[in-house]
Amino acid sequence: MAWVDVAARRDLAPSAGLEIEVGGKALLLVEAEGRIHAVDAVCPHHAAWFTDGRVEGGRIFCPRHMGAFDLETGRQLAGPPCPSLGVYPVRCEAGRILVGINPLPAARA
């Protein structure tokens, strides 16, 4: 796994998410219950942006269909059936937020 430095810890406000891009993928950093989470920025059900949704407890809610997803596991908790939400490991070092991304497969020659 590769750890990517994505933001300063001070840039993440407790009441708001921070959209970032890692390897061409849109992710959202959110703080909930004292922990920082990195999840896909777009709902897997109907492509709504979670920046327009809300975080409550350990859940994130889609603004379009009010689907709810667990921030730890990505498992859907409510809403119409859809795939799980992508979640990524996070760690903080020296005031920076790092997100763990699986390396891409090697290109074939």
C-alpha positions, 0 to 999 in steps of 0.5 A: 500500500502506498501512503499519499500525503493529501492535506494539512490536518488544520485544513479539515474542519470538524463540521465539513468534509474536504474533497481531495483527489488521489490518483485520479479518484475523488475522495472525501475526508471527514471527521466523525466521532474524533476520527478522520475517514477517507471515503469515495466522494460520490455515492455508488447509487446515483452519483451524488456528491457527498459534499452536499450530504451530511455526516452524523455519528459514524455515518455519511448520508447521500443528499439525493436518496438519503442512503446511509453508509458506515464510515468505517466499513463502507457498508450501506445502512439505509436507502435503495440497494447499491454497492458499498462505499469505498473506504480508505485507511487514514493516518496523521503524521506531523500535522499532515493527513495521509491516505492509503491507496493500493498501488496500481498493477504494473503496466504490461509491456 
